[in-house]
Amino acid sequence: MTRRRLFYLLLVILVMLQVRLWTGTGSWEQIASLRRDIAVQKNTNSELELRNERLHGEVRSLKHDLDSIEERARNDMGLIKSGETFYLIVDE
């Protein structure tokens, strides 16, 4: 009778461990989900790093190159030098 009880006790413990392995905190599904989230976050981070590199290049250019400052002023603020004529072309 003692062996039978021990067998059932071990069986219950095994079932409890299996349930935790497949559904509880730290389960296989949760680990897979976290790995997917990490992959998505790494992709987002790499895109943001590329954007940051472009912005750093633009900042360096604006700090050291007067032509890029002039180009930015013309495009963003409508800079017109004296002696230049402004033409506005409207597409219909």
RATA-V998948 format. One line per field, one symbol per residue. phi: phi as a letter, one per 20 degrees, with the letter a starting at -180 (. if undefined). psi: psi as a letter, one per 20 degrees, with the letter a starting at -180 (. if undefined). Layout:
phi: ???
psi: ???
//
This chain:
phi: .ffffffffffffffffffffecefmfffffffffffffffffffffffffffffffffgfffdcffffffffffedmfcffnedecdddee
psi: hhhgggghghgggggghgghhhhapjrgghggghhghggghgggghghgggggghhggggghhiohhhgggghgghjkppqpiqpppoppp.
//
